[in-house]
Amino acid sequence: MRHSTSLFRSLALIAAILLLLVTSTVAQQPDVRYVFQPPPGWKLVQQDSLVSLLAREGVTGFVMVLPNGITDLKSFETEMQKGLIDEGMCKLFLKGKLQKPAKNMLVGDFEGEFQGQQAKARIIGICSEIGGGGVYVLGVDTREQFSRELAKGADAIANAIRFRPAGK
């Protein structure tokens, strides 16, 4: 599939343009009660109630932070083992085993399709310890271009997320 690379190149170009326009450096999601400071070099290029999208100059692919209603780590584990499937968006399946680097976090490497293209992803599921749902952090790119730098970025962004009580 030759056009898979062009899709990710287009997304990378859009992200690069948006990097120049971004003024906010702190991602805040009051509806889902989390906040994070992007790690050095990573820029917030889009944020709304459904997604925070981050990119880094010189790194293909991007990192997304997606809120969800999952309230316990066992449910995260079950969902991640089944794969992340959202018709029309992604079908990503776990390759290997999930790791548990923290008491409220699971990490795995996934492969499959993203927006109809062959993709590889680093996915981190984080459960809020104060209730109200958690988040998925996805570092995603084509299989051919997925890099250790992108995976490290996803990990750093996941480690920067802090949950807060409603209304704070």
N, C-alpha and C positions, 0 to 999 in steps of 0.2 A: 504494500500500500504506500505509494509514493506521496499521496496527498496528506498523509498523517503528519509528516514533517512540516509541510506548509501550514497546516492548521496551528501547530505549536509555534512555528516561527511568527505567524500572524499574531497569536496571543502574546508572544514575547515582545513583538514590536509595539502592540497596544500597551502592554505593561511598561515598556521603556518610556513611551510618550507620557503615560500617566505618572511615572516617577517624577517627571519634571513639574507636574502640576500639583502634587500633593503638598498640603501644608500641615496636616495633622500628623503627629508622631505617636499619639497614644490611641490605641483602639479601645473603644468602650461600647459595650452592648448592654444598655440598661434593661432591655426586655429579658435577656437571659442571664444577666448578673455576672458578667466577667469583664475583666480589663487586662490589657497587656501592653508592654512597651516593646515594639519591634526590636530585635537584636541589631547590633551595629551592621550597617550595610543593607539591611532589609527595609523596604519602604511599603507602607500601606497604600495600595493603589485603588482599592474600592472597599467601601463599607456600607452595609445596610443591615436591616434586621435579619437577613438570611445568610449573609456571608461576609467575611473579611478576606480580602485577596491581597497577598503580599508578593513582591518580586524583589530580585536583587540583580543589579547590573552585572553582566558577565555570566549569569547562571540561567540556563534555559529552564523552562517549566515555571511553576509558581507554587505557592503554598496557600491553601484555603483553610479558614477556620469556620466550621459549620456548627451552630448550636443544635442540640437535640434534647429530647425529653427523657433520655435514659437516666435513671436515678440510682443505679447500683452497678458495681463493677462486674458482677456475674452476668447481668444483662448485656453489658458492653462485650464481654467475652463471647457470649452466645451469638450476638449480632456480627461481630468481627469474624468469627469462625465460619458463619454462613456466607460471608462476603458482603460488600457494600453494593447494593443493587438499587438503582433508581432509574426506572425506564426512561430512555431518551437522554440520560445524563451519564450514568456509569454502571459498569458491571465489573467490579474488581474483586479478585479472590485471593485469599491468603496463600502465600508461598512459604512454607516452613511453619515455625511455631511462633505464637505470641510471646513476647517478653513482658515482664512486669517490673519496670525500673523504679516505680514508686507505688505506694499502697493504693492510690486512686488512678493509676495510669497503666494502659496496655499499649504495646507497640508491635507492629508487624509490617512486613514487606508484602505487597500485593501486585498482581498483574491482571491484565484483562483489557477492557475497553473503557475509554473516557471520551465522551462526546462522539462516539462511533469510531474512534481511532485506537489502535493498539497502544497500550500505555503500561507504565510501571509506576507504583506509588509507595510512599512510606506513609502509613496511617497510624495516628496516635489517638486513642480514645481516652478522654479524661472525664472522670466522674466528679462532680462537685461534692465536697465534703459537707457543705452547708445546705444541700437540697436545691431543688429547682431545675434539675437537668444538668447535662454536661455538654461537652463539645467533641467534635472530631477535628483533628488537624491533618490535612492531606498535603503532602508534597508530591506533585504529579508532573510527569513529562512522558515523552515517547519512550518506548523500551530502549531504543538505541541511544538516546541522549540523556537518560536519567543518570544523575551524577551523585557522588558521595556528598558533594557540597549542598545539593538540594536536600538530601536526607538529613544532613547536619542542621540545615536551616529549619526544617520542619521540627526537629527535636528541640532546637533552641527556642523556637516560637512556643511550642507546647510547654516547655519549662518556664516560660515567662508569664503564662496565663494564671491569673488570680481571680478566684470567685469572691463575690461580695454579696451581702444580704440585699434583698429587694429594696429599692428606693434609695440606695446609697450611691 
